[in-house]
Amino acid sequence: ETRLSEQAYLSIPGHNLLRGLLAGGAMFALTLAGISLALLDLRRKELQARLDILIVLAATLALGLALFLLVPLPWQRYVAPLVPLTCLWIAYALASFAALIAQSFRDNKKTAT
């Protein structure tokens, strides 16, 4: 009954983008890196930035625990509400890495002068 719908879905290019072991592992690693870097940055940030980090962290923990405890089904669609929070943590990690690289270039430029 759903064979035609399944074939139509699977024929779309990129339907499995970022769903394999390698890409999923990279996204998981970046998510953990973002959370870790945010926790390390808490001491250095101003009050408003600390509150922002803590709100996103609390939302991630609360939603993750609620989904784990209240939804007994292991299907992927039930963890979809975590996707925006995961994207925020990945963005935090990438922005932190970009800032480190930019700082490295600035430091190298100063020592070369």
N, C-alpha and C positions, 0 to 999 in steps of 0.2 A: 504494500500500500504506500509506503514512503520511499520506494526505490527511486522513482523519478525525481523526487525532491532531493534525495541524497546525491544522485548523479549530477543534478544541476549545481548543487553546492560544491561538490568535489571538483567540478570542472572550472570553477572560478580560480584564476591565477592568484596565488598568494593566500589561499584559504588556510594554509597551515603555517603561515609566517609566524615566527617566534613561538612555535608550539613544540619543537623538537627538544631533545635532551640538551643539546649544546646551547641553543638559544634560550631555553627555559632556565638552564643552569646559569647562564650569563645574567639574565634578568634577576634571578634569585640572589646571585652574588652582589649585583649592584644595589638591590634592595637592602640587603644586610649591610653593605658598605655605607649606604645613605643613612640608615638608622644609627650605625656606629659613629659615623662622622658627626651627625647631629648631636648625639649624646656627648661626644668629646668637645664639641663647640659650645655646649651650654654655658660653661664658665666664662667664655670670652665674649659672649653676645650681650647686647643690651637687654633690658627687661622685656621690651615688647617682642624682640626676636626669640627670647627664651620662652615666653608664653606661647608664641606661634608654634615653636617646635614641640612644646609639651602638649598642646591641643591636638596636633596631628598625631603625635605618638599615642596619646590617650585614645583618640578615635580609632587608630589602627589596632591597638590592643583590645579595645572594647568590641569592635566589630569582628575581629578575628576570633575572639573567645565566644562571642554570641553565635557566630556561624558554626563554630566547632561544637558547641554544646547543644545548640537548639535544632540544627539541621542534621538529621541522621543519614541523609543521602550523600554519597560521595561524588555526585555529578559536578562537573566544572561550573555549570551555570549558577550554582548556588554560592560560589565564591566570587562571582562577578562584582559584587559591591566593593570588594577589596582592590579592584583594578585602579581606580583613581588614586587611592592612597599609595599603592605600589608605584605608580607613575611619579608621584611627588617625591618618594624616597629615592627613586632612580635619578630623578632630576637633581635632587640635592647632592647625590654622589657625583654626578657628572659635572655640576657647577663647582663643587669643591675641588675636583681633579683639575678642571680648567683654571681655577684660581691659583692652584699650586704651580701649574705649568707657566702661567703668566708671571707669577712672582719669580720663578726660576729664570725666565728670560730677562726680567728687569734686573735681577741680581747679577746675571752674567754681563749684561750691558754696562752696569755700573763698574764692575771690576775690569772690564775691557777698556774703559775710558781713562 
